[in-house]
Amino acid sequence: MEAVEFIPKLVGAGLVVIGAGIGIGRIGGSAMEAIARQPEATNKIQTAMLIAAALIEGIGFAALFAV
Amino acid sequence: MHRLLRFLLVLALLTPGAVMAEDHQGGHEEEHGAHGHGHEAGKELTPEEQRAVNKEFVIHHTKDSYDFGIFSDESTGAHYGFPLPVILWDDGLHVFLSSAFHHGEEVVESNGNHYMLNYHGDGKIYKCDAEGHILEETTVDEETGEVSVAQLAPLDFSITKNVFVSILMCVLLFFVFRGVAKSYKSGLAPSGSAKFFEPIIVFVRDEIARPNIGEKHYKKYMPYLLTVFFFIWFLNLAGMTPLGINVTGNIAFTAALAILTYLITTFTAKKDYWMHIVWMPGVPVPMKIILFPIELLGTIIKPFALMIRLYANMLAGHIVLGMLLVTVFYFGAVAAKGAFIGLTFFLNIIELLVALLQAYIFTMLSALYFGSASEEHDHDHAHAH
């Protein structure tokens, strides 16, 4: 493929992956804080964290496969 | 104990040569890698060529194939494994064993037609003439005058490696869970394999189905959720063995599972689910009109994401593990080799976790979608949010 066509795609995919990374990082960090505050709610927090992380992860993969 | 022995016996019978493959797998990888570098064969490859060989080796192992290869000896060119049936529909049924292709080296003649396996290309079967040239069909677009050439391929219903492993896993799941179910006939206390599976089944019920679907409807969805959970988990674990199985990293397989989730969601949906798509309650009218196409698209995007997530995770895991293993052969120093083997082992452990996590997430999100489909609001509540 022509480099001119390819570079914007790669940059776009990279940006999406950075965004997804920030998102999952924030979810993980917030979940850590929440568990530290309320250890008895660990199970519920973990479940919610995994669902949100999985949804964002899907976006990241979609970007990678669009390249 | 007796039941465990019988289970192991069934397992051993169903996977012929599996034990043998375990013994030889290490050597197999090493020979491939060493051959890629040409140290043994005596011909030095340039770094680019080495990379290309290594890449092809890894990618080839994540793909589906027409035979169940256990290991192959590159120095003698011998392949060990067993062939699987090839079933083609091309103006009549053509059935033969994949061993007839000799790994893409020979053209197969069946009922007057010739077929070849594009082994080093896309790995698919094409129609060809007796000399092994792929037959092509040239079509001319009448409006634009564009000429397009299509390679002729028969309709392929073959029992490939992925299909074979899926069927094998169905049989295994059937026997394991029949055993679990039977053990409850003699009393409520679990025995045998039920001791291991009961907490997991209860986990799927109490942590996945109940909170996401609701106390009222969750029982209806339990069979599907349990099946899909254990099916994905077992297939992921099968992918961790050195047999080179990669069923869950195949987009057709995950697409089939996602379509099942989509169909169940759509056909068990209650009135409220459709109301929330077509005419979202509690928002102004212009918003309702904007939301309708978005929500309608959302019903398709959800299973699509489900498909991509499982496929990409498992394929990426396999490629990363394969690439790391191949990296071992770039280094001369024993310490560097050891470090990379250690890293590969560590990632293998993480992949074991991912195998369970992906099964959990697929089941969990399916349950979430079923929950949104079967949810029923009180009318006072529905307009409040």
Interface residues (C-beta under 8 A of the other chain):
Chain A: N43 T47 L50 I51 A54 L55 E57 G58 I59 F61 A62 L64 F65
Chain B: E207 P211 A305 L306 I308 R309 A312 N313 L357 Y360 I361 M364 L365 L368
